[in-house]
Amino acid sequence: MGESGLNFMLCRDIGFSHAVLKCIKVWEPEAWEETVQYRRLTLGLHISFSVFNEADSHRFQQVYIGSSPTSRKCVPQTSPVTCEDDAAQAGRTDPHPDTFQVYHSRGQICAKRTDAHSHWGVNLAPEEPTTPPPLQQDLDRWQRQAKEIAVSQHLFLTGEAGSGKTYLLQHLKENLHDAHIAVAAPTWKAASRLCGTSVHWFAGVNVGKLEASAEEALLFIQSRQDSEAVLDRLRRVKVLILDEVSMLCPTVLDNLEQLCRMVRDSEALFGGMRCIFSGDFMQIPPVASRTLAFEARCWKALFAEPQQQQTLLRQHRQSEGEFYNFLKRLRYGYLHETDIGLLLAASRREGASEWLSMFATNEDVEKVNASRLRRLEGEAVSFDAQDDFHPDVTVQSRKELEVGLDEQCPRQLVLKVGAPVRLTHVQNSEATHRGMEGKVIGFEDRGPIVQLDGGGGTRTVEPRIGAYIQSEAGGPRLAVRKQVPLALAWATTLHKAQGMTLTHAATHVSKVFQENMGYVALSRVSSHSGLKLIDRLDSMTSMQLRNWLDRKLCQACPKASAFHMNMLNEQDKSQIERGRSEFRQLLDNDSIWKRALRDAGFVDGAGYRYSDSRPDWAVHQYGDRCLKCGKTGHWRADCLE
Ligand SMILES: Nc1ncnc2c1ncn2[C@@H]1O[C@H](COP(=O)(O)OP(=O)(O)OP(=O)(O)O)[C@@H](O)[C@H]1O
């Protein structure tokens, strides 16, 4: 490794005996401000500060600096530290500071005085890692930086899963003071996290119109009974917040842009709205498009300046270094051979039968939830939603709004005593929060009685507003649905899980059908111990395991990778390239592959017969029905009954 530095500065003007020194230390992917205590020693200064350990980004390390008789001194240090070039200048508060450069070189941490060639009163010694500080509850440095752009310019906000994109959008929605902020996302489900609308609702058109052309969309709007209201809404919006833009087809984006110009009678992009888009192209792409939103014609013009594409670099979801680094590799479609051990351990994990299961297809989710509910003894009790509409909403609009409400909150909820449930739309408080899990233990007139996990106690869950739709932030609620805020918690789809943060989840990868789905499947949980792989890796042959890794789990979209890698520094880029080429060697070279499997504790299984196709030999040998439930369409190993 070359010489990368952690620069810092001393501020002598603030006193020696017991003073406070404000430094900004920058480490990738984190930077933070910290107050450093220093005190005078017999021969000089004694400074201690924390640095991130580069190999394990979530552990801190204490570095002590004492006296030194020369202008440069190195001490053994196994963990490299890095920082941005200008870190030494950050936080400078006095005109005559002693300045130093601290850097990592050939397994050592070195300090060099940079303002003079003389000795200094400091020495250097590393200490044992300590635990990281608790997560900040306010915006992190990158979120704050992105916010600064968002207040006056178009912004594309990106970052890996869990970097706090949606969190920042919520903050912007609440804190930008522009009069009319519209919040939208490609699907109602994605929009529901920010209480916004689907992109089609925002545009005032049915699905299909924006896909066709801006002209067709405008004709449709003009044919609506409430066309004036729709046009008025489109004209008033000053800021458009668009979440999960990575799930939007570029044609739809371009047509929307043109529609806004036409409606607002302005040649400016989006007719002069300020656009704040957010998304991660390394997550699930649009279902019906081979092209991605950044290929839209308007994209380059919108985000022409480098500062208008901001990457959030702090991880807020995972705090374990090993698991976090594993996910960083998976994001770019490669793994290390030692990662096989992590996967096997997740596949062998016991005691996960009550965890939320995530599947690629709706079919599997419905099967699991329905079959588990059926199997449960006892009477089924159903709860019907209650919908209210704003008096100005027309009959035509009401139907469209109902579709939007249906996607966010069920019209009918069926439960039984003993069913695991998740709180879906409660107000977060000290006692309860969204995502909290529990079990139905009874029913009363007001609603189901639920025993909440984790000391949440027992409570009757009464219907409350589960979804509402506003055409713009602060505007009237056009439709409101009340429903019991519970969902069956046995299973969900990966598409719905995109954006979720979970403590525990069981996930199925073998049936993923789009690139990047493997990454989304594994990156929802905050720790490895909370992850169960439903795929029976142990039952696979080594060849099947290789195919599963290569064709299912590690399928990263090349176009999206290239887009995101373009925003990385050269060091990260070459690390990814190297990792990918080593991964290919691992998969292509029998002896390396076998050694890796042996080291990971893999024992060649009997053969996992999952396949979308039905090879003749298998049908001949086993018939074309599942040997467990007798149905066609899946093999025994995939049977969810
Ligand atoms: N500044 C912050 N302080 C405290 N918690 C935060 C902060 N930013 C994000 N979080 C929390 O981190 C978790 C992940 O954040 P969020 O869902 O916004 O990430 P994301 O980048 O949108 O993820 P994904 O791409 O998977 O949708 C959430 O639980 C969120 O509340």
The ligand as an ORCA input file, in Angstrom:
! r2SCAN-3c Opt
* xyz 0 1
  N     -28.575     10.159      9.783
  C     -29.172      9.065     10.271
  N     -29.265      8.889     11.606
  C     -29.866      7.777     12.138
  N     -30.379      6.782     11.408
  C     -30.312      6.896     10.068
  C     -29.701      8.036      9.424
  N     -29.773      7.850      8.095
  C     -30.394      6.665      7.914
  N     -30.722      6.101      9.085
  C     -31.392      4.793      9.320
  O     -30.684      3.806      8.564
  C     -31.557      2.864      7.988
  C     -31.367      2.853      6.463
  O     -31.746      4.121      5.944
  P     -32.574      4.272      4.588
  O     -33.677      3.274      4.516
  O     -32.906      5.717      4.409
  O     -31.419      3.837      3.568
  P     -31.496      3.769      1.978
  O     -30.194      4.298      1.477
  O     -32.748      4.457      1.491
  O     -31.572      2.183      1.811
  P     -32.131      1.332      0.567
  O     -31.282      1.691     -0.620
  O     -31.975     -0.079      1.002
  O     -33.575      1.759      0.381
  C     -32.966      3.270      8.389
  O     -33.327      2.522      9.528
  C     -32.811      4.749      8.731
  O     -33.763      5.182      9.677
*
